[in-house]
Amino acid sequence: MTLDSTTRGLARAAFDESVRQSILVILGTAKGERVMRPDFGCGIHDLVFANPSATTIGRIVREVHESLLRLEPRIDVTRVDVTPGHTSNVLMIDIAYEVRATNTAFNLVYPFYLQAEGGA
């Protein structure tokens, strides 16, 4: 959080930044985590103990795409790709989207960490 020197209150994010922050909140929230909005969030957190297989990657792509379509009406999701990260327990979720109001294209990469089986 930052302070706005003109209004002496909390600074608000610019429109495109607000959209990016909203996407990060959606991806970072597990379904059922919010008591009053149990449908809010993304189902990728159910896959944290899954093996990084083609099936898991396909489910992650579907969950991310469906969650963003349902919860962020200000964007059009143009592509969701999942690739292995720098270690065996991380997958990089690459999301390409377009902000509807400005027709501006953006790309966001979200690291998704898988829990090693039997480990902490």
Secondary structure, DSSP 4 states (H G I P E B T S, - for coil): --EETTTTEEPPPPHHHHHHHHHHHHHHSBTT-STT-TT-SBGGGGGTTS-S-HHHHHHHHHHHHHHHHHH-TTEEEEEEEEEE-SSTTEEEEEEEEEETTTTEEEEEEEEEEPPPTT--
